[in-house]
Amino acid sequence: MDISLGGGSLCRRDSLFCANAQRARKIENRKLNMDKSKLLTQKQVDYCMECGLCTGSCPVSRELSEFSPRQMIKRAVLDPDGGLVRSRELWACLSCANCSTRCPVDIDFPEFISSHRQKALQADNLPLESHHGILQAIAGLQTADLNQQRNGWAKEAGAFRETGDTFFFVGCLPFFDVTFRYLDLSPLETARSILTLLNKMDIEPVISNNERCCGHDALWCGDHDTFRKLAKWNLEVIKSAGAKTVLFSCPEGYVTFKKYYPKYFGTLPFEVLHMTEFLERELPNANLTFQASSAEALTYHDPCRLGRLAGIYEAPRQLLQSLPKIELKEMERNRENALCCGTSAWMECSSYSKAIQFDRIQEATQTGAQTLITACPKCQIHLTCAQSGTDSDLKVSDLYTYLTQRLSAN
């Protein structure tokens, strides 16, 4: 196959193109010596070496000049024996998929990164874990047979079951609630609000004391062994509950179940829904009303997992626009162009992460909105942390808490 990146005429006109063609032939000769399941096609490599749209789109590249998705692919191709696997840049990627949504040859860069992170762990190239690694430790502990007390909050918040058709997957909110108290933030308020909404809709969901972390962070950190253990445990818990539908408030849990559980374990015997999808579908017939409060301007932050990775953009907006006296003001970068919240999988929270977060807070403030709404607990945590370091009076709120606060008493 000839991958001369444009043909001999380019080589004759410009020695730079000739050099590129020679490098490309080396790429072909090496046959991209990678795992066949993660093989980049020759067409993708051909285009990638001459493009750079990904780097121009990447929020990390704007803050960290040496970071380039294109150069990382090039390094993996030219040195398949481990150049990228031993690099620190491998851990800087947010896996936000901003690059992949714009890639003209559909390179899934987050998947490319994920596959190399698994190899990096094997080579003792480890990520810098945030919050002293406490959340990674908690995920690891959950792979064992242990007695948890993760649904005590639900006993005070509303009615739920041990078995039934509808399973509310709470995820790591109980652990976030303890870890991030210093931010004057209660992520469990999200779960309480969802249980309130479901009860108002005459639904008593299953809330299991035996569920585990979905495994998202382990998967994206390259720790596939931990991911598989957590996933197997969750699948067994849901099966034993007899659930037909599983609801997720966390976009990471939703995408992990929707995309990666079937990839590793086959077709799931239950429906997977994000809460925004479920509420958009069911609220019109639920006989619930929301009270009018003082007029308020809101802006909505699209989580990367819910937006670019799952394609859910309109459901959260429809829910907000259904509220009386609410004006939704869009940030300049929204939907598929939305800026990431700055960190992923509780690792590598650094100066560029903060710069990205401050940029997002500023963008939200410029809309004139009083409140920034998001549908992701991690986005809420990261943006709250960033906002606390500014003089902005912007409120950062969870979508479900905001909805519940405006429920009519009837």
C-alpha positions as a Markdown table, in Angstrom:
| # | Residue | x | y | z |
|---|---|---|---|---|
| 1 | Met | 0.0 | 0.0 | 0.0 |
| 2 | Asp | 1.4 | 3.4 | -0.9 |
| 3 | Ile | 1.0 | 6.0 | 1.9 |
| 4 | Ser | 3.2 | 8.6 | 0.4 |
| 5 | Leu | 1.0 | 11.4 | 1.9 |
| 6 | Gly | 0.1 | 13.0 | -1.3 |
| 7 | Gly | 2.3 | 11.4 | -4.0 |
| 8 | Gly | 5.6 | 12.0 | -5.6 |
| 9 | Ser | 4.7 | 15.5 | -6.9 |
| 10 | Leu | 4.6 | 16.8 | -3.4 |
| 11 | Cys | 7.9 | 15.2 | -2.7 |
| 12 | Arg | 9.4 | 16.9 | -5.7 |
| 13 | Arg | 8.0 | 20.3 | -4.7 |
| 14 | Asp | 8.9 | 20.1 | -1.1 |
| 15 | Ser | 11.6 | 18.2 | 0.7 |
| 16 | Leu | 9.5 | 18.3 | 3.9 |
| 17 | Phe | 6.8 | 16.4 | 2.3 |
| 18 | Cys | 9.3 | 13.9 | 1.0 |
| 19 | Ala | 10.6 | 13.4 | 4.5 |
| 20 | Asn | 7.1 | 12.9 | 5.7 |
| 21 | Ala | 6.5 | 10.3 | 3.0 |
| 22 | Gln | 9.6 | 8.4 | 4.1 |
| 23 | Arg | 8.5 | 8.4 | 7.7 |
| 24 | Ala | 5.1 | 7.2 | 6.5 |
| 25 | Arg | 6.7 | 4.3 | 4.7 |
| 26 | Lys | 8.5 | 3.4 | 7.9 |
| 27 | Ile | 5.1 | 3.4 | 9.6 |
| 28 | Glu | 3.7 | 1.0 | 6.9 |
| 29 | Asn | 6.7 | -1.2 | 7.2 |
| 30 | Arg | 6.3 | -1.5 | 10.9 |
| 31 | Lys | 2.7 | -2.5 | 10.3 |
| 32 | Leu | 1.6 | -0.6 | 13.4 |
| 33 | Asn | 2.9 | -3.3 | 15.7 |
| 34 | Met | 0.0 | -2.9 | 18.1 |
| 35 | Asp | -2.7 | -5.1 | 19.4 |
| 36 | Lys | -4.9 | -5.9 | 16.4 |
| 37 | Ser | -8.1 | -4.9 | 18.2 |
| 38 | Lys | -6.7 | -1.4 | 18.6 |
| 39 | Leu | -5.1 | -1.1 | 15.2 |
| 40 | Leu | -5.3 | 2.3 | 13.4 |
| 41 | Thr | -5.9 | 1.9 | 9.7 |
| 42 | Gln | -3.4 | 3.1 | 7.2 |
| 43 | Lys | -5.9 | 5.8 | 6.0 |
| 44 | Gln | -6.2 | 7.1 | 9.5 |
| 45 | Val | -2.5 | 7.3 | 10.0 |
| 46 | Asp | -2.0 | 8.9 | 6.6 |
| 47 | Tyr | -4.5 | 11.7 | 7.4 |
| 48 | Cys | -3.4 | 12.0 | 11.0 |
| 49 | Met | 0.3 | 12.7 | 10.2 |
| 50 | Glu | -0.8 | 15.7 | 8.0 |
| 51 | Cys | -3.6 | 17.1 | 10.1 |
| 52 | Gly | -3.5 | 18.5 | 13.6 |
| 53 | Leu | -7.2 | 19.4 | 14.1 |
| 54 | Cys | -7.2 | 17.3 | 17.2 |
| 55 | Thr | -4.4 | 19.3 | 18.8 |
| 56 | Gly | -6.0 | 22.6 | 17.9 |
| 57 | Ser | -9.3 | 21.4 | 19.5 |
| 58 | Cys | -7.7 | 19.9 | 22.7 |
| 59 | Pro | -8.3 | 21.9 | 25.9 |
| 60 | Val | -5.1 | 20.4 | 27.4 |
| 61 | Ser | -3.0 | 21.5 | 24.4 |
| 62 | Arg | -4.1 | 25.1 | 24.9 |
| 63 | Glu | -2.6 | 25.1 | 28.4 |
| 64 | Leu | 0.2 | 22.6 | 28.0 |
| 65 | Ser | 2.1 | 23.4 | 24.8 |
| 66 | Glu | 4.0 | 20.1 | 24.6 |
| 67 | Phe | 0.8 | 18.0 | 24.7 |
| 68 | Ser | -0.5 | 17.0 | 21.2 |
| 69 | Pro | -2.8 | 14.1 | 20.4 |
| 70 | Arg | -1.4 | 13.9 | 16.9 |
| 71 | Gln | 2.2 | 13.7 | 18.2 |
| 72 | Met | 1.2 | 11.0 | 20.6 |
| 73 | Ile | -0.2 | 8.8 | 17.8 |
| 74 | Lys | 2.9 | 9.5 | 15.8 |
| 75 | Arg | 5.1 | 8.4 | 18.7 |
| 76 | Ala | 3.1 | 5.2 | 19.2 |
| 77 | Val | 3.4 | 4.4 | 15.6 |
| 78 | Leu | 7.1 | 5.1 | 15.2 |
| 79 | Asp | 8.1 | 3.5 | 18.5 |
| 80 | Pro | 5.6 | 0.7 | 19.1 |
| 81 | Asp | 7.8 | -0.8 | 21.7 |
| 82 | Gly | 7.0 | 1.7 | 24.3 |
| 83 | Gly | 7.8 | 5.4 | 23.7 |
| 84 | Leu | 4.3 | 6.6 | 24.5 |
| 85 | Val | 3.8 | 4.0 | 27.2 |
| 86 | Arg | 6.6 | 5.5 | 29.2 |
| 87 | Ser | 5.6 | 9.1 | 28.7 |
| 88 | Arg | 3.9 | 11.4 | 31.2 |
| 89 | Glu | 1.7 | 12.9 | 28.5 |
| 90 | Leu | -0.3 | 9.7 | 28.4 |
| 91 | Trp | -1.9 | 10.6 | 31.7 |
| 92 | Ala | -2.6 | 14.2 | 30.9 |
| 93 | Cys | -5.4 | 13.4 | 28.4 |
| 94 | Leu | -8.8 | 14.2 | 29.8 |
| 95 | Ser | -10.5 | 11.6 | 27.5 |
| 96 | Cys | -13.1 | 14.4 | 26.9 |
| 97 | Ala | -13.4 | 13.3 | 23.2 |
| 98 | Asn | -13.3 | 16.9 | 21.9 |
| 99 | Cys | -10.6 | 15.7 | 19.5 |
| 100 | Ser | -12.5 | 12.6 | 18.3 |
| 101 | Thr | -15.7 | 14.4 | 17.5 |
| 102 | Arg | -13.8 | 16.6 | 15.0 |
| 103 | Cys | -11.4 | 14.0 | 13.6 |
| 104 | Pro | -11.9 | 13.8 | 9.9 |
| 105 | Val | -11.0 | 10.1 | 9.9 |
| 106 | Asp | -12.9 | 9.1 | 13.1 |
| 107 | Ile | -9.9 | 8.2 | 15.3 |
| 108 | Asp | -11.2 | 7.4 | 18.7 |
| 109 | Phe | -8.4 | 9.1 | 20.7 |
| 110 | Pro | -9.8 | 8.3 | 24.2 |
| 111 | Glu | -9.9 | 4.6 | 23.3 |
| 112 | Phe | -6.4 | 4.9 | 21.9 |
| 113 | Ile | -5.2 | 6.4 | 25.2 |
| 114 | Ser | -7.1 | 3.9 | 27.3 |
| 115 | Ser | -5.4 | 0.9 | 25.6 |
| 116 | His | -1.9 | 2.4 | 26.1 |
| 117 | Arg | -2.6 | 3.2 | 29.8 |
| 118 | Gln | -3.1 | -0.4 | 30.4 |
| 119 | Lys | 0.3 | -1.1 | 29.0 |
| 120 | Ala | 1.7 | 1.9 | 31.0 |
| 121 | Leu | 0.7 | 0.4 | 34.3 |
| 122 | Gln | 2.4 | -2.8 | 33.3 |
| 123 | Ala | 5.5 | -0.7 | 32.6 |
| 124 | Asp | 5.3 | 1.0 | 36.1 |
| 125 | Asn | 4.4 | 4.3 | 34.5 |
| 126 | Leu | 1.7 | 5.4 | 37.0 |
| 127 | Pro | -0.7 | 8.4 | 37.1 |
| 128 | Leu | -0.5 | 11.0 | 39.8 |
| 129 | Glu | -3.6 | 10.3 | 41.8 |
| 130 | Ser | -5.7 | 13.2 | 43.1 |
| 131 | His | -6.8 | 13.5 | 46.8 |
| 132 | His | -4.0 | 11.2 | 47.9 |
| 133 | Gly | -5.4 | 8.3 | 46.0 |
| 134 | Ile | -8.3 | 7.8 | 48.4 |
| 135 | Leu | -10.9 | 7.3 | 45.7 |
| 136 | Gln | -8.7 | 4.7 | 43.9 |
| 137 | Ala | -8.3 | 2.9 | 47.2 |
| 138 | Ile | -12.0 | 2.9 | 47.8 |
| 139 | Ala | -12.6 | 1.4 | 44.4 |
| 140 | Gly | -10.1 | -1.3 | 45.1 |
| 141 | Leu | -11.6 | -2.2 | 48.4 |
| 142 | Gln | -15.0 | -2.6 | 46.7 |
| 143 | Thr | -13.7 | -5.6 | 44.7 |
| 144 | Ala | -13.7 | -7.6 | 47.9 |
| 145 | Asp | -16.6 | -9.1 | 49.8 |
| 146 | Leu | -17.3 | -6.4 | 52.4 |
| 147 | Asn | -20.2 | -5.1 | 54.4 |
| 148 | Gln | -21.1 | -1.6 | 53.3 |
| 149 | Gln | -23.4 | 1.0 | 54.7 |
| 150 | Arg | -24.0 | 2.9 | 51.5 |
| 151 | Asn | -27.8 | 3.4 | 51.6 |
| 152 | Gly | -28.4 | 4.7 | 55.1 |
| 153 | Trp | -29.2 | 8.1 | 53.5 |
| 154 | Ala | -32.1 | 6.6 | 51.6 |
| 155 | Lys | -33.8 | 5.4 | 54.7 |
| 156 | Glu | -34.3 | 9.0 | 55.7 |
| 157 | Ala | -34.9 | 10.4 | 52.2 |
| 158 | Gly | -37.8 | 8.3 | 51.0 |
| 159 | Ala | -39.1 | 4.8 | 50.0 |
| 160 | Phe | -37.1 | 2.2 | 48.2 |
| 161 | Arg | -37.0 | -1.6 | 47.7 |
| 162 | Glu | -34.5 | -4.4 | 47.7 |
| 163 | Thr | -36.1 | -6.0 | 44.6 |
| 164 | Gly | -38.1 | -4.5 | 41.8 |
| 165 | Asp | -38.3 | -3.4 | 38.2 |
| 166 | Thr | -36.5 | -0.1 | 38.5 |
| 167 | Phe | -33.0 | 0.0 | 40.0 |
| 168 | Phe | -31.4 | 3.4 | 40.9 |
| 169 | Phe | -27.6 | 3.0 | 40.6 |
| 170 | Val | -26.3 | 5.5 | 43.1 |
| 171 | Gly | -22.6 | 4.8 | 42.3 |
| 172 | Cys | -19.9 | 6.6 | 44.3 |
| 173 | Leu | -22.0 | 9.5 | 45.7 |
| 174 | Pro | -21.8 | 8.2 | 49.3 |
| 175 | Phe | -18.0 | 8.3 | 49.1 |
| 176 | Phe | -17.9 | 11.7 | 47.4 |
| 177 | Asp | -20.1 | 13.0 | 50.1 |
| 178 | Val | -17.5 | 12.2 | 52.7 |
| 179 | Thr | -14.5 | 13.1 | 50.6 |
| 180 | Phe | -15.6 | 16.6 | 49.5 |
| 181 | Arg | -17.2 | 18.0 | 52.7 |
| 182 | Tyr | -14.4 | 20.6 | 52.7 |
| 183 | Leu | -16.1 | 22.2 | 49.7 |
| 184 | Asp | -19.3 | 22.7 | 51.7 |
| 185 | Leu | -20.9 | 20.3 | 49.1 |
| 186 | Ser | -23.1 | 17.3 | 49.6 |
| 187 | Pro | -23.1 | 15.1 | 46.4 |
| 188 | Leu | -25.6 | 12.8 | 48.2 |
| 189 | Glu | -28.1 | 15.6 | 47.8 |
| 190 | Thr | -28.3 | 14.5 | 44.2 |
| 191 | Ala | -29.4 | 11.0 | 45.2 |
| 192 | Arg | -31.9 | 12.3 | 47.8 |
| 193 | Ser | -33.4 | 14.6 | 45.1 |
| 194 | Ile | -33.7 | 11.7 | 42.6 |
| 195 | Leu | -35.4 | 9.5 | 45.2 |
| 196 | Thr | -37.8 | 12.3 | 46.0 |
| 197 | Leu | -38.6 | 12.8 | 42.3 |
| 198 | Leu | -39.1 | 9.1 | 41.8 |
| 199 | Asn | -41.3 | 8.7 | 44.9 |
| 200 | Lys | -43.4 | 11.7 | 43.7 |
| 201 | Met | -43.9 | 9.7 | 40.4 |
| 202 | Asp | -45.1 | 6.7 | 42.5 |
| 203 | Ile | -41.9 | 4.8 | 41.8 |
| 204 | Glu | -40.0 | 3.0 | 44.7 |
| 205 | Pro | -36.7 | 2.1 | 43.1 |
| 206 | Val | -34.3 | -0.6 | 44.2 |
| 207 | Ile | -31.3 | 1.0 | 46.1 |
| 208 | Ser | -28.8 | -1.7 | 46.9 |
| 209 | Asn | -26.4 | -1.7 | 49.8 |
| 210 | Asn | -24.4 | -4.2 | 47.8 |
| 211 | Glu | -23.7 | -2.2 | 44.6 |
| 212 | Arg | -20.1 | -1.1 | 43.8 |
| 213 | Cys | -18.4 | 1.6 | 41.9 |
| 214 | Cys | -19.2 | 1.2 | 38.2 |
| 215 | Gly | -15.5 | 0.8 | 37.4 |
| 216 | His | -15.2 | 3.9 | 35.2 |
| 217 | Asp | -12.1 | 5.3 | 36.8 |
| 218 | Ala | -10.3 | 2.0 | 36.9 |
| 219 | Leu | -11.1 | 1.4 | 33.3 |
| 220 | Trp | -9.7 | 4.8 | 32.2 |
| 221 | Cys | -6.7 | 4.5 | 34.4 |
| 222 | Gly | -5.8 | 1.2 | 32.6 |
| 223 | Asp | -6.7 | -1.0 | 35.6 |
| 224 | His | -8.9 | -3.4 | 33.7 |
| 225 | Asp | -8.6 | -6.1 | 36.4 |
| 226 | Thr | -10.3 | -3.9 | 38.9 |
| 227 | Phe | -12.9 | -2.8 | 36.4 |
| 228 | Arg | -13.8 | -6.3 | 35.5 |
| 229 | Lys | -14.2 | -7.3 | 39.2 |
| 230 | Leu | -16.4 | -4.3 | 39.9 |
| 231 | Ala | -18.5 | -4.8 | 36.8 |
| 232 | Lys | -19.1 | -8.5 | 37.5 |
| 233 | Trp | -20.2 | -7.7 | 41.1 |
| 234 | Asn | -22.6 | -5.0 | 39.9 |
| 235 | Leu | -24.2 | -7.2 | 37.2 |
| 236 | Glu | -24.8 | -9.9 | 39.8 |
| 237 | Val | -26.4 | -7.4 | 42.2 |
| 238 | Ile | -28.7 | -6.0 | 39.6 |
| 239 | Lys | -29.6 | -9.5 | 38.4 |
| 240 | Ser | -30.5 | -10.6 | 41.9 |
| 241 | Ala | -32.7 | -7.5 | 42.3 |
| 242 | Gly | -34.8 | -8.5 | 39.3 |
| 243 | Ala | -34.5 | -5.1 | 37.7 |
| 244 | Lys | -35.7 | -4.4 | 34.2 |
| 245 | Thr | -34.4 | -0.8 | 34.0 |
| 246 | Val | -31.4 | 0.7 | 35.6 |
| 247 | Leu | -31.2 | 4.5 | 36.1 |
| 248 | Phe | -28.1 | 6.6 | 36.5 |
| 249 | Ser | -27.6 | 10.1 | 37.6 |
| 250 | Cys | -23.8 | 9.9 | 37.0 |
| 251 | Pro | -22.9 | 10.2 | 33.3 |
| 252 | Glu | -19.8 | 8.1 | 33.9 |
| 253 | Gly | -21.8 | 5.2 | 35.3 |
| 254 | Tyr | -24.3 | 5.5 | 32.5 |
| 255 | Val | -21.6 | 5.4 | 29.7 |
| 256 | Thr | -19.7 | 2.6 | 31.5 |
| 257 | Phe | -22.9 | 0.4 | 31.6 |
| 258 | Lys | -24.2 | 1.5 | 28.2 |
| 259 | Lys | -21.0 | 1.1 | 26.2 |
| 260 | Tyr | -18.3 | -0.8 | 28.2 |
| 261 | Tyr | -20.3 | -3.4 | 30.1 |
| 262 | Pro | -21.7 | -4.9 | 26.9 |
| 263 | Lys | -18.2 | -4.7 | 25.3 |
| 264 | Tyr | -16.7 | -6.8 | 28.0 |
| 265 | Phe | -19.7 | -8.9 | 29.1 |
| 266 | Gly | -22.1 | -9.1 | 26.2 |
| 267 | Thr | -25.7 | -7.8 | 25.9 |
| 268 | Leu | -27.2 | -6.6 | 29.2 |
| 269 | Pro | -30.5 | -8.1 | 30.4 |
| 270 | Phe | -31.9 | -4.7 | 31.4 |
| 271 | Glu | -32.5 | -1.3 | 30.0 |
| 272 | Val | -29.9 | 1.4 | 30.8 |
| 273 | Leu | -31.2 | 5.0 | 31.1 |
| 274 | His | -29.7 | 8.2 | 32.2 |
| 275 | Met | -32.0 | 10.1 | 34.6 |
| 276 | Thr | -32.4 | 13.0 | 32.2 |
| 277 | Glu | -33.7 | 10.6 | 29.5 |
| 278 | Phe | -36.0 | 9.0 | 32.0 |
| 279 | Leu | -37.4 | 12.2 | 33.3 |
| 280 | Glu | -37.9 | 13.7 | 29.9 |
| 281 | Arg | -39.9 | 10.7 | 28.9 |
| 282 | Glu | -41.9 | 10.1 | 32.1 |
| 283 | Leu | -42.4 | 13.6 | 33.7 |
| 284 | Pro | -45.1 | 14.8 | 31.2 |
| 285 | Asn | -47.4 | 12.0 | 32.4 |
| 286 | Ala | -46.4 | 12.0 | 36.0 |
| 287 | Asn | -48.8 | 14.7 | 37.2 |
| 288 | Leu | -46.0 | 16.7 | 38.8 |
| 289 | Thr | -45.9 | 20.5 | 38.7 |
| 290 | Phe | -43.1 | 22.9 | 39.4 |
| 291 | Gln | -43.6 | 26.1 | 41.3 |
| 292 | Ala | -42.7 | 29.5 | 39.9 |
| 293 | Ser | -40.0 | 31.3 | 41.8 |
| 294 | Ser | -38.3 | 34.6 | 41.1 |
| 295 | Ala | -37.1 | 34.9 | 37.6 |
| 296 | Glu | -33.6 | 33.4 | 37.2 |
| 297 | Ala | -31.1 | 33.0 | 34.5 |
| 298 | Leu | -29.4 | 29.6 | 34.2 |
| 299 | Thr | -26.6 | 28.2 | 32.1 |
| 300 | Tyr | -26.0 | 24.5 | 31.5 |
| 301 | His | -22.6 | 22.8 | 31.5 |
| 302 | Asp | -22.5 | 19.7 | 29.2 |
| 303 | Pro | -20.6 | 16.8 | 30.9 |
| 304 | Cys | -18.2 | 15.2 | 28.4 |
| 305 | Arg | -19.5 | 11.7 | 29.2 |
| 306 | Leu | -23.2 | 12.7 | 28.8 |
| 307 | Gly | -22.6 | 14.8 | 25.8 |
| 308 | Arg | -19.8 | 13.8 | 23.4 |
| 309 | Leu | -19.6 | 10.2 | 24.6 |
| 310 | Ala | -23.4 | 9.5 | 24.9 |
| 311 | Gly | -25.0 | 12.2 | 22.7 |
| 312 | Ile | -27.4 | 13.5 | 25.3 |
| 313 | Tyr | -27.6 | 17.2 | 24.9 |
| 314 | Glu | -31.3 | 18.2 | 24.8 |
| 315 | Ala | -32.9 | 16.2 | 27.6 |
| 316 | Pro | -31.3 | 18.3 | 30.4 |
| 317 | Arg | -32.2 | 21.5 | 28.6 |
| 318 | Gln | -35.8 | 20.4 | 28.1 |
| 319 | Leu | -36.1 | 19.7 | 31.8 |
| 320 | Leu | -34.7 | 23.1 | 32.8 |
| 321 | Gln | -36.9 | 24.9 | 30.2 |
| 322 | Ser | -40.0 | 23.3 | 31.6 |
| 323 | Leu | -39.6 | 25.3 | 34.8 |
| 324 | Pro | -41.5 | 28.5 | 35.2 |
| 325 | Lys | -39.7 | 31.8 | 35.0 |
| 326 | Ile | -36.4 | 30.3 | 33.9 |
| 327 | Glu | -34.2 | 31.7 | 31.2 |
| 328 | Leu | -31.6 | 29.3 | 29.9 |
| 329 | Lys | -28.5 | 31.2 | 28.6 |
| 330 | Glu | -26.0 | 29.1 | 26.6 |
| 331 | Met | -22.3 | 29.4 | 27.0 |
| 332 | Glu | -20.3 | 30.2 | 23.9 |
| 333 | Arg | -19.0 | 26.6 | 23.9 |
| 334 | Asn | -21.9 | 24.3 | 24.4 |
| 335 | Arg | -23.2 | 20.8 | 23.4 |
| 336 | Glu | -20.6 | 19.0 | 21.3 |
| 337 | Asn | -18.2 | 22.0 | 21.6 |
| 338 | Ala | -18.5 | 22.3 | 25.4 |
| 339 | Leu | -15.3 | 22.7 | 27.5 |
| 340 | Cys | -14.4 | 19.8 | 29.8 |
| 341 | Cys | -14.5 | 20.4 | 33.6 |
| 342 | Gly | -10.7 | 19.9 | 33.7 |
| 343 | Thr | -9.9 | 16.5 | 35.2 |
| 344 | Ser | -10.8 | 12.9 | 34.8 |
| 345 | Ala | -10.7 | 9.7 | 36.8 |
| 346 | Trp | -9.4 | 11.5 | 39.9 |
| 347 | Met | -5.9 | 11.9 | 38.5 |
| 348 | Glu | -3.5 | 14.5 | 37.2 |
| 349 | Cys | -5.3 | 17.5 | 38.7 |
| 350 | Ser | -2.7 | 20.1 | 37.9 |
| 351 | Ser | -2.2 | 23.7 | 36.9 |
| 352 | Tyr | -3.6 | 23.1 | 33.4 |
| 353 | Ser | -6.7 | 21.5 | 35.0 |
| 354 | Lys | -7.3 | 24.6 | 37.1 |
| 355 | Ala | -6.8 | 26.9 | 34.0 |
| 356 | Ile | -9.4 | 24.9 | 32.1 |
| 357 | Gln | -11.8 | 25.1 | 35.1 |
| 358 | Phe | -11.3 | 28.9 | 35.6 |
| 359 | Asp | -11.9 | 29.3 | 31.9 |
| 360 | Arg | -15.2 | 27.5 | 32.2 |
| 361 | Ile | -16.3 | 29.5 | 35.2 |
| 362 | Gln | -15.5 | 32.7 | 33.4 |
| 363 | Glu | -17.4 | 31.6 | 30.3 |
| 364 | Ala | -20.5 | 30.8 | 32.5 |
| 365 | Thr | -20.2 | 34.1 | 34.3 |
| 366 | Gln | -20.1 | 36.0 | 31.0 |
| 367 | Thr | -23.6 | 34.6 | 30.1 |
| 368 | Gly | -25.1 | 36.7 | 32.9 |
| 369 | Ala | -26.6 | 33.6 | 34.5 |
| 370 | Gln | -26.8 | 33.4 | 38.3 |
| 371 | Thr | -26.5 | 29.6 | 38.4 |
| 372 | Leu | -24.5 | 27.0 | 36.5 |
| 373 | Ile | -26.3 | 23.7 | 36.3 |
| 374 | Thr | -24.7 | 20.4 | 35.5 |
| 375 | Ala | -25.8 | 16.8 | 35.5 |
| 376 | Cys | -22.6 | 15.2 | 36.6 |
| 377 | Pro | -21.3 | 14.9 | 40.2 |
| 378 | Lys | -17.7 | 15.2 | 39.2 |
| 379 | Cys | -18.3 | 18.3 | 37.1 |
| 380 | Gln | -20.1 | 19.8 | 40.1 |
| 381 | Ile | -17.2 | 19.0 | 42.4 |
| 382 | His | -14.5 | 20.3 | 40.0 |
| 383 | Leu | -16.3 | 23.5 | 39.1 |
| 384 | Thr | -17.3 | 24.2 | 42.7 |
| 385 | Cys | -13.6 | 23.8 | 43.7 |
| 386 | Ala | -12.6 | 26.2 | 40.9 |
| 387 | Gln | -15.3 | 28.7 | 41.7 |
| 388 | Ser | -14.2 | 28.9 | 45.3 |
| 389 | Gly | -10.9 | 30.3 | 44.1 |
| 390 | Thr | -12.5 | 33.2 | 42.2 |
| 391 | Asp | -14.5 | 36.3 | 43.2 |
| 392 | Ser | -17.4 | 35.1 | 41.1 |
| 393 | Asp | -20.8 | 34.8 | 42.9 |
| 394 | Leu | -21.9 | 32.2 | 40.4 |
| 395 | Lys | -23.7 | 29.2 | 42.0 |
| 396 | Val | -22.8 | 25.7 | 40.8 |
| 397 | Ser | -25.8 | 23.4 | 41.2 |
| 398 | Asp | -26.8 | 19.9 | 40.5 |
| 399 | Leu | -29.7 | 19.5 | 38.0 |
| 400 | Tyr | -31.8 | 17.1 | 40.1 |
| 401 | Thr | -31.5 | 19.2 | 43.3 |
| 402 | Tyr | -32.5 | 22.2 | 41.4 |
| 403 | Leu | -35.6 | 20.4 | 40.0 |
| 404 | Thr | -36.6 | 19.1 | 43.4 |
| 405 | Gln | -36.3 | 22.5 | 45.1 |
| 406 | Arg | -38.9 | 23.7 | 42.6 |
| 407 | Leu | -41.4 | 20.9 | 43.0 |
| 408 | Ser | -44.9 | 22.1 | 44.0 |
| 409 | Ala | -46.2 | 20.9 | 47.3 |
| 410 | Asn | -49.2 | 19.1 | 45.8 |
